[in-house]
Amino acid sequence: MSKSELKELEKYGRITLYAAQKERKELLKKLMEYTKARTVSEAVFQALSFYVEQAGTRSKQNLLARSRGIWAM
């Protein structure tokens, strides 16, 4: 993705989730079914929010650091 494309996405506040692998696509489908979310983004945010709430302070920092690579803005 070019810098101009990234700037355009930032302008609209969109987040792009890349799931090119078959296993990831299946996982996202299951996640959407489980959370009953209407969009993939909503399902991912619900799952991430759940794990952050369940984690302790140190674990929260690690979880947020590890999940940072999931998103491309």
C-alpha positions in Angstrom: 0.0 0.0 0.0 1.4 3.4 -1.0 1.7 6.3 1.4 -1.1 8.2 -0.5 -3.4 5.2 0.0 -2.6 5.0 3.7 -3.3 8.8 4.0 -6.7 8.2 2.3 -7.6 5.4 4.7 -6.6 7.6 7.7 -8.9 10.4 6.4 -11.9 8.0 6.5 -10.9 6.3 9.7 -10.8 2.9 8.1 -8.8 -0.1 9.3 -7.7 -2.8 6.8 -7.3 -6.3 8.1 -5.3 -8.6 5.9 -6.4 -12.3 6.0 -4.8 -13.9 2.9 -4.3 -17.3 4.5 -7.1 -19.8 4.4 -6.8 -20.5 8.1 -7.1 -16.9 9.0 -10.2 -16.5 6.8 -11.8 -19.5 8.6 -10.9 -18.1 12.0 -12.5 -14.7 11.1 -15.7 -16.5 10.0 -15.9 -18.4 13.2 -15.2 -15.2 15.2 -18.0 -13.4 13.4 -20.4 -16.2 14.1 -19.4 -16.4 17.8 -19.6 -12.6 18.4 -22.6 -12.2 16.1 -20.9 -9.1 14.7 -22.0 -7.6 11.5 -18.4 -6.8 10.3 -15.0 -8.4 10.6 -13.7 -5.3 12.3 -16.4 -5.3 14.9 -15.7 -9.0 15.6 -12.0 -8.5 16.0 -12.4 -5.5 18.3 -14.9 -7.4 20.5 -12.4 -10.3 20.8 -9.5 -8.1 21.5 -11.4 -6.1 24.0 -12.5 -9.3 25.8 -8.9 -10.5 26.1 -7.7 -7.0 27.3 -10.4 -7.0 30.0 -9.4 -10.5 31.2 -5.7 -9.8 31.3 -3.7 -8.4 34.2 -1.8 -5.1 33.9 1.5 -6.7 32.6 -0.4 -9.0 30.3 -2.4 -6.1 28.9 0.8 -4.4 27.8 2.1 -7.5 26.2 -1.2 -8.2 24.5 -1.5 -4.7 23.1 2.1 -4.8 21.9 1.6 -8.1 20.1 -1.7 -7.2 18.5 -0.4 -3.9 17.1 0.9 -5.8 14.0 -2.6 -7.0 13.2 -3.7 -3.6 12.0 -2.7 -1.5 8.9 -3.9 2.1 8.9 
